[in-house]
Amino acid sequence: MDIAYLFFLFFIYSVIGYFSEITYCSIMEKKVIVNRGFCLGPYCPIYGVGAVLMIIFLKKYQSDPIILFFMASIICSLVEYITSFLLEKIFKARWWDYSNQHFNIEGRICLKNATLFGLGGILIFYVFNPILDFMIHKIPHSIFIGITIFFFFVFLIDVMITVFTLSRLKIAQANFKKKDATEEITKMIRLEIVKNKNLVWRLLKAFPNLSEEDQKNALYKIKVYLEKRYEKKKKFSFFHH
């Protein structure tokens, strides 16, 4: 399996995971929930990571759905536990909390989610992956690589903006109504970005090492594009004052 293939699957399953989560949360909360996940875009990386790890390590169990179910539950629960632990240690707040669920461990993982992860593994190997593999093989390789590179930089810029914004915000668990602070934190990030409209520009300006010597670098091209847009915006603003 090459890196482009794995990242493509990571991105697609992150998107699928995002929409699955907001659908589930909306049903449970009996209202529309959209602010879920660490990033700003419509994807939850934790689902992408879990899916890719299953694809890499569990393919040999594909012929045995029972073992596949339990192994998928274990792998994804470990990913969820580690992610929860790291996010809390780094940002001093919890993105989710399952303390009110039966058979939970420190509120980070619970039996219900582990069961859903197992079912997710079954769906990935028997439904989604066959469809995605069929679609990928129908796309010319050069176009597939281009799509994957586009997804990569969309995701990279999103993560950079999110982390940069979080570093500016004073996040403390005491500031949130519930221990599960995903929705509130994501809302804070979005509001902060709206208040700082030139955030992307200033963020990319923080990477002075991207020089003209590396013009084939895609991130450099993004930076040049944003610089041109910024200059046009300044000229437009000047002529309309």
Buried (B, 14 or more C-beta within 10 A) or exposed (E): EEEBBBBBBBBBBBBBBBBBBBEEBBEEEEEEBEBBBBBBBEBBBBBBBBBBBBBEEBEEBBEEBEEBBBBBBBBBBBBBBBBBEEBBEEBEBBBBBBEEEEEBEEBBBBBEBBEBBBEBBBBBBEEBBEEBEEEBEEEEEEEBBEBBEEBBEEBEBBBBBBBBBBEEBEBEBEBBEEBBBBBBBBEBBEEBBEEBEEBBBEBBEEEEEBEEEEEEEEBBBBBBEBEEEBEEEEEEEEEEE
